[in-house]
Amino acid sequence: MPHLPSTEKLILDLSNGWLTVWLNTPDNRNALSEDLAAELTATLAAIRDDRSVRGLTLRGKGGVFCAGGDVKAFMAGLSDGADHDAVAAMNKSGGALFQQVNEAPQVVIAMVEGAAIGGGMGLACCADIVIAAREATFSLTETQIGIPPAQIAPYVIGRIGLPAARRLMLTGARFDGAYAASIGLADEVAEDAKSLEALEADFRRGVLRCAPGANAATKALALSAARLDRNEMIERAGAVFAECLLGEEGREGVSAFIEKRKPRWALQE
């Protein structure tokens, strides 16, 4: 069992190998305040090397996923005379959080209800799987208040491609869950809360049939593909494959296949 941090801005629910992380500041529509971001960072760090945690779900309390950056905090910083270096450092800390979510060894599911605006949409784009309510609202509104979607841009582009990302970033267009699915932002669209949870349960079952170490290795390889040239990728993939096949999971998985039984990591449904 991981030692999860004490949190005030998040509610952490760990059950049957799965951690649900509720963003829990509905008074500001679960904006990515400094405190909330710090708690999410600490939570992800606590489970990073723990393969007993097979996946995590990001979800927002109050029927809202995440309204993006804490604009009031931005204004407070301006009124306090924050200089260039301080503002850049604040923005880079947000980038580190998005990278941490994106590269988490566990499978990450984003369940989007209500608003996923600006950094909230960026946070969803860092997940492996996105489930959206049909009535959810997505938008990249940064340029409408005079700033760029700086740290989230790579994740939005990676999720939906450069042409669609440019269109949405440069117009601030608002769209719903159905449109999010049509451009590849959402993997599934739910008609209501019950179907949203049923879809998440289906994805969980699939993840829990997979070896946690193999999933972590697969995710790392997939993310490496954009950074490595073809020969480097061949070398890296070969090394990772050998490590996995010769490791405990590989041996158990092959034995279970031959013996026509479930491997030890396949939790009972």
C-alpha positions in Angstrom: 0.0 0.0 0.0 1.4 3.4 -0.9 1.7 6.1 1.7 -0.6 8.8 0.2 -0.1 12.4 1.3 -2.5 14.3 3.4 -4.6 16.5 1.2 -7.1 19.3 1.5 -7.7 20.3 -2.1 -8.0 16.7 -3.3 -10.0 13.7 -2.1 -8.0 10.5 -2.6 -9.9 7.2 -2.9 -7.8 4.1 -3.2 -9.7 0.8 -3.7 -8.9 -2.5 -5.4 -5.6 -1.2 -6.9 -7.2 1.9 -8.3 -6.8 5.5 -7.1 -9.5 8.0 -7.8 -8.3 11.6 -7.4 -11.1 14.1 -7.0 -10.2 17.8 -7.5 -12.1 19.2 -4.6 -12.3 23.0 -4.8 -15.8 23.4 -6.5 -15.9 27.0 -5.2 -13.4 28.0 -7.9 -14.5 25.3 -10.3 -11.5 23.1 -9.4 -9.0 25.6 -10.8 -5.4 24.6 -10.8 -4.3 26.7 -7.8 -0.8 26.5 -6.4 -2.1 24.4 -3.4 -4.1 22.0 -5.5 -1.2 21.5 -8.0 1.2 20.9 -5.1 -1.1 18.2 -3.7 -1.5 16.5 -7.1 2.3 16.6 -7.6 2.8 14.9 -4.2 0.1 12.3 -4.9 1.6 11.3 -8.2 5.1 11.1 -6.7 3.8 8.9 -3.9 2.5 6.2 -6.3 5.0 6.5 -9.1 7.1 3.4 -8.1 4.2 1.5 -6.6 2.9 -1.1 -9.0 0.1 -2.1 -6.6 -1.6 1.0 -7.8 -2.6 0.0 -11.3 -4.3 3.2 -12.5 -5.8 6.5 -11.4 -8.8 8.5 -12.4 -8.9 12.3 -12.4 -12.3 13.7 -11.7 -13.8 17.0 -10.4 -16.2 17.5 -7.5 -19.2 19.7 -8.0 -19.9 18.5 -11.5 -16.9 20.3 -13.0 -13.7 18.8 -14.1 -11.3 21.8 -14.0 -11.7 25.4 -15.0 -8.0 25.8 -15.8 -5.5 28.1 -14.2 -6.3 30.2 -11.1 -6.8 33.6 -12.7 -7.3 35.3 -9.4 -3.9 34.1 -8.4 -2.5 35.5 -11.6 -4.0 38.9 -10.9 -2.7 38.9 -7.3 0.8 38.2 -8.7 0.5 41.2 -11.1 -0.7 43.5 -8.4 2.2 42.4 -6.1 4.6 43.4 -8.9 5.8 39.9 -9.8 8.8 40.1 -12.2 9.5 38.1 -15.4 11.5 35.4 -13.6 8.8 34.8 -11.0 6.0 34.5 -13.5 8.1 32.2 -15.7 8.9 30.0 -12.7 5.3 29.7 -11.8 4.4 28.7 -15.4 7.2 26.2 -15.5 6.0 24.5 -12.3 2.7 24.0 -14.1 4.5 22.4 -17.0 6.3 20.0 -14.6 2.9 18.9 -13.3 1.5 18.3 -16.8 4.6 16.3 -17.6 4.2 14.3 -14.4 0.6 13.3 -15.3 1.5 12.6 -18.9 4.4 10.3 -17.9 2.8 8.6 -14.9 3.6 4.8 -15.1 0.0 4.1 -14.2 -2.8 4.3 -16.6 -4.5 7.7 -16.2 -8.2 8.2 -17.0 -9.8 11.6 -17.1 -13.5 11.7 -16.5 -14.7 15.1 -17.8 -18.0 16.5 -16.6 -18.9 20.2 -16.8 -16.0 22.5 -17.8 -12.6 21.5 -18.9 -11.2 24.9 -19.8 -7.7 26.0 -20.5 -5.3 24.1 -18.3 -8.2 21.8 -17.4 -8.5 20.7 -21.0 -4.7 20.4 -21.0 -4.8 18.2 -18.0 -7.3 15.9 -19.7 -5.0 15.8 -22.8 -2.3 14.4 -20.5 -4.4 11.3 -19.6 -4.2 8.0 -21.5 -8.0 7.7 -21.7 -10.5 10.5 -21.7 -14.2 9.9 -21.0 -16.4 13.0 -21.5 -20.0 13.7 -20.7 -21.9 14.8 -23.8 -22.7 18.1 -22.2 -19.2 18.8 -21.0 -17.7 22.1 -22.2 -14.1 22.3 -23.5 -12.2 25.4 -24.6 -8.8 26.9 -24.8 -9.5 30.4 -23.6 -6.0 31.7 -22.8 -5.6 34.0 -25.9 -8.9 35.6 -25.0 -7.3 37.0 -21.8 -4.0 37.9 -23.5 -1.8 34.9 -22.7 -0.7 31.8 -24.6 -1.6 28.2 -23.7 2.1 27.8 -23.0 2.7 24.6 -21.0 -0.3 22.6 -22.3 0.3 23.2 -26.0 2.5 20.0 -26.5 -0.1 17.8 -24.8 -3.0 19.3 -26.7 -1.1 18.9 -30.0 -0.1 15.4 -29.1 -3.8 14.5 -28.4 -5.6 16.1 -31.3 -2.9 17.0 -33.8 -1.5 20.4 -34.9 -4.2 21.7 -37.2 -7.0 21.2 -34.8 -4.9 22.5 -31.9 -4.1 25.6 -33.8 -7.7 26.2 -34.7 -8.9 25.8 -31.1 -6.0 27.8 -29.5 -6.4 30.7 -31.9 -10.1 31.0 -31.7 -11.0 30.0 -28.1 -13.9 28.0 -29.5 -16.1 26.2 -27.1 -17.3 22.7 -27.8 -19.0 19.8 -26.2 -18.1 16.1 -25.5 -19.5 14.9 -28.8 -17.2 17.3 -30.7 -14.3 16.4 -28.4 -14.8 12.8 -29.5 -14.9 13.7 -33.2 -11.4 15.3 -33.0 -9.9 12.6 -30.9 -9.8 14.5 -27.6 -12.4 12.2 -25.9 -12.2 8.4 -26.4 -15.8 7.8 -25.2 -18.9 10.0 -24.7 -21.3 9.4 -21.9 -25.0 10.5 -21.9 -25.2 10.7 -18.1 -23.3 10.1 -14.9 -24.3 6.5 -14.8 -23.0 5.7 -18.3 -19.9 7.8 -17.5 -19.1 5.5 -14.6 -19.9 2.4 -16.5 -17.5 3.4 -19.2 -14.8 4.0 -16.7 -15.5 0.6 -15.1 -15.0 -1.1 -18.5 -11.6 0.6 -19.0 -10.6 -0.3 -15.4 -11.4 -4.0 -16.1 -9.2 -3.9 -19.2 -6.3 -2.3 -17.4 -6.6 -4.7 -14.5 -6.2 -7.7 -16.9 -2.8 -6.2 -17.9 0.5 -6.6 -16.1 1.3 -3.3 -14.3 5.0 -3.4 -15.1 4.3 -4.2 -18.7 1.8 -1.3 -18.9 4.4 1.0 -17.4 7.1 -0.1 -19.9 4.6 0.1 -22.8 3.6 3.7 -21.8 7.3 4.7 -21.5 8.1 3.2 -24.9 5.1 4.9 -26.6 6.2 8.3 -25.2 9.8 7.6 -26.3 8.7 7.1 -29.9 8.5 10.8 -30.6 11.9 11.5 -29.2 14.0 8.6 -30.6 15.1 8.0 -34.2 14.2 4.6 -35.7 17.4 2.9 -34.8 17.4 4.2 -31.3 13.8 3.0 -31.0 14.7 -0.5 -32.2 17.5 -0.7 -29.6 15.3 0.6 -26.8 12.3 -1.6 -27.6 14.5 -4.7 -27.8 16.1 -3.9 -24.4 12.7 -3.3 -22.8 11.1 -6.4 -24.3 14.0 -8.5 -23.0 13.7 -7.0 -19.5 10.0 -7.7 -19.4 10.1 -11.2 -20.8 12.9 -12.3 -18.5 11.4 -10.6 -15.5 8.8 -11.9 -13.0 5.8 -10.7 -15.0 7.0 -12.1 -18.3 7.7 -15.5 -16.8 4.4 -15.5 -14.9 2.5 -14.4 -18.0 3.9 -17.0 -20.3 3.3 -19.7 -17.7 -0.3 -18.6 -17.2 -0.9 -18.6 -21.0 0.5 -22.2 -21.3 -1.4 -23.4 -18.3 -4.6 -21.7 -19.4 -5.1 -19.8 -16.2 -5.2 -16.1 -15.2 -1.9 -14.5 -14.3 -1.4 -13.4 -10.7 -1.9 -9.7 -11.5 -5.3 -10.2 -13.1 -7.6 -9.1 -10.2 -10.8 -10.9 -9.8 -13.8 -9.2 -11.4 
